[in-house]
Amino acid sequence: MRSFVQHLKEFAVYSTSDYVFTWDDHIPISGPMMKRIWPKSIRATVFHATDLKGLHKLVRMEGSKKTISAFFSMMGKYMGTGVATEGGLVAEMEADVLVSARDDIMSKVDKTGRRWVTLDFFSSAARNYLGRDRFAMVEKEFLKLKQDLVAKHVDEDRYNQNMWKDVWKEMKDYLKYDGVKIAAVIKDYFDGVEKILKRHEDLMGSMMHGYARSKRQTDNSWDEQIVNNFKIKKIHVLEVKGYEDADYVYHDEVKDIGKPIKKWDNEVDLEIYTRQVVAKEVAARKK
């Protein structure tokens, strides 16, 4: 699981190019791209733990294509004390689930609001779905994609072809920080990633959506669902301890949001409620 410090790093937002030009294989979680590969959306009730500042931001994003991190299952204490925020508020939402994991998927955000996940995260899932050999092919195709893009966009007389991996990491420097050329490489990378995922849509779909199609239960402190196009149905308000004092306070300002509100005296009852909502929806899906 992520430590509190690791969660705070999510707010050190990087550019799209920072996630593209790295040795790690990053997958951009683009709603339109996911829709083209897997047209049938998973629409589900999810929850998002936040604080008052985060809630205002969440309301502004409602109905948009921008992605956020949500959960089906979370231990109540993290709803109250917060993970990457001061906590105390939990938004209950209906959303399109783009990526679903029983673990913290370690997603990161770029400056456009797009989330990214590393291909490496799915390696353990590949073993669970008996797709290790096929997943190895996916990894090789990501490797070849980068090698091909170096060959396409950098003059061969400017680098030793055996050192193409170093060139990829320093691509912006090799392209002399030419915005047009860098954008062209990024577009090719996005197109290439989509083609790879499309070629392996059954395997990758199983790993990206399998948890959402299951019981949606985890033994971890929380799971992670990357969602967009969400509609806030209700705001759950917890009594939470402030960092500066020991008094319990309510976020009374939540009423100005204009959404239905339910107040809770403790985190355990809210945790039970979220699990009941999820279990009811899973049961209804099986009918």
BELNORMO-V389300 format. One record per backbone hydrogen bond with DSSP energy under -0.5 kcal/mol. NH is the residue of the N-H (numbers start at 0). CO is the residue of the C=O. E is the energy in kcal/mol with one decimal. If there is no record, write none. Layout:
# BELNORMO-V389300
((NH,CO,E) (NH,CO,E))
This chain:
# BELNORMO-V389300
((6,2,-1.9) (7,3,-1.9) (8,4,-1.2) (9,6,-1.6) (10,7,-1.9) (11,8,-1.8) (12,10,-1.7) (13,108,-1.1) (18,14,-0.9) (18,15,-0.9) (19,15,-1.5) (20,16,-2.7) (21,19,-1.8) (25,23,-1.0) (26,116,-3.5) (27,25,-0.6) (28,114,-3.2) (29,27,-1.4) (30,28,-0.5) (33,29,-2.9) (34,30,-2.4) (35,31,-1.9) (36,32,-1.9) (37,33,-3.3) (40,38,-1.0) (41,96,-0.5) (42,40,-0.8) (43,41,-0.6) (43,94,-2.5) (45,43,-0.6) (45,92,-2.5) (46,70,-2.4) (47,90,-1.9) (49,88,-2.9) (54,50,-2.4) (55,51,-1.9) (56,52,-1.5) (57,53,-2.4) (58,54,-2.5) (59,55,-1.5) (60,56,-1.2) (61,57,-0.6) (61,58,-0.9) (62,229,-1.6) (63,60,-2.3) (66,112,-0.7) (67,226,-2.3) (69,224,-2.9) (70,46,-2.5) (74,220,-2.8) (77,74,-1.5) (78,74,-0.8) (78,75,-0.8) (79,75,-1.6) (80,76,-2.4) (81,77,-1.1) (87,78,-2.7) (88,49,-1.9) (89,235,-2.3) (90,47,-2.9) (91,89,-0.5) (91,233,-3.0) (92,45,-3.0) (92,90,-0.6) (93,230,-2.4) (94,43,-2.7) (94,92,-0.5) (95,227,-2.4) (96,41,-3.0) (96,94,-0.6) (97,95,-0.7) (97,225,-2.9) (98,225,-1.4) (99,207,-3.5) (100,223,-2.0) (104,102,-0.7) (107,115,-2.2) (109,113,-2.5) (110,13,-1.5) (112,109,-1.9) (114,28,-0.6) (115,107,-2.6) (116,26,-1.9) (118,24,-3.4) (120,117,-1.2) (121,118,-1.5) (122,119,-1.7) (123,120,-0.6) (124,120,-0.5) (125,121,-2.2) (126,122,-1.2) (127,123,-1.6) (128,124,-1.9) (129,126,-1.3) (130,125,-3.2) (134,130,-2.9) (135,131,-2.0) (136,132,-1.1) (137,133,-1.5) (138,134,-2.4) (139,135,-2.0) (140,136,-2.2) (141,137,-2.0) (142,138,-1.9) (143,139,-2.5) (144,140,-2.2) (145,141,-1.8) (146,142,-2.0) (147,143,-2.9) (148,144,-2.0) (149,145,-2.0) (150,146,-2.0) (151,147,-2.0) (152,148,-2.2) (153,149,-2.0) (157,154,-2.1) (158,155,-1.0) (160,158,-0.6) (162,159,-2.9) (163,160,-1.1) (165,162,-0.9) (166,162,-1.5) (167,163,-2.4) (168,164,-1.6) (169,165,-1.3) (170,167,-1.4) (172,169,-0.6) (173,169,-2.1) (174,170,-2.2) (175,172,-1.6) (176,171,-3.1) (177,174,-1.6) (178,176,-0.8) (181,177,-2.6) (182,178,-2.3) (183,179,-1.7) (184,180,-1.8) (185,181,-2.4) (186,182,-2.4) (187,183,-2.1) (188,184,-2.3) (189,185,-2.6) (190,186,-2.7) (191,187,-2.4) (192,188,-2.7) (193,189,-2.3) (194,190,-2.0) (195,191,-2.1) (196,192,-2.6) (197,193,-2.4) (198,194,-2.3) (199,195,-1.4) (200,197,-1.4) (203,199,-2.8) (204,200,-1.9) (205,201,-2.0) (206,202,-1.7) (207,203,-2.6) (208,204,-2.2) (209,205,-1.5) (210,99,-0.5) (212,208,-1.3) (213,210,-1.4) (215,210,-0.7) (222,72,-1.9) (223,100,-1.8) (223,102,-0.7) (224,69,-2.5) (225,98,-2.8) (226,67,-2.4) (226,224,-0.7) (227,95,-1.7) (228,63,-2.5) (230,93,-2.7) (232,91,-2.9) (232,230,-0.5) (233,91,-1.6) (234,259,-2.8) (235,89,-3.1) (235,233,-0.5) (236,234,-0.5) (236,261,-2.8) (237,87,-3.1) (237,235,-0.5) (238,263,-1.0) (239,237,-0.6) (239,248,-1.4) (241,246,-1.0) (248,239,-1.4) (251,249,-1.7) (253,250,-1.7) (254,251,-1.6) (255,252,-1.7) (256,253,-2.1) (257,254,-0.8) (261,234,-2.4) (263,236,-2.9) (269,265,-1.1) (270,266,-2.6) (271,267,-2.5) (272,268,-2.2) (273,269,-2.5) (274,270,-2.1) (275,271,-2.2) (276,272,-2.4) (277,273,-2.2) (278,274,-2.6) (279,275,-2.3) (280,276,-1.9) (281,277,-2.4) (282,278,-2.4) (283,279,-2.1) (284,280,-1.8) (285,281,-1.1) (286,282,-0.6) (286,283,-0.7))
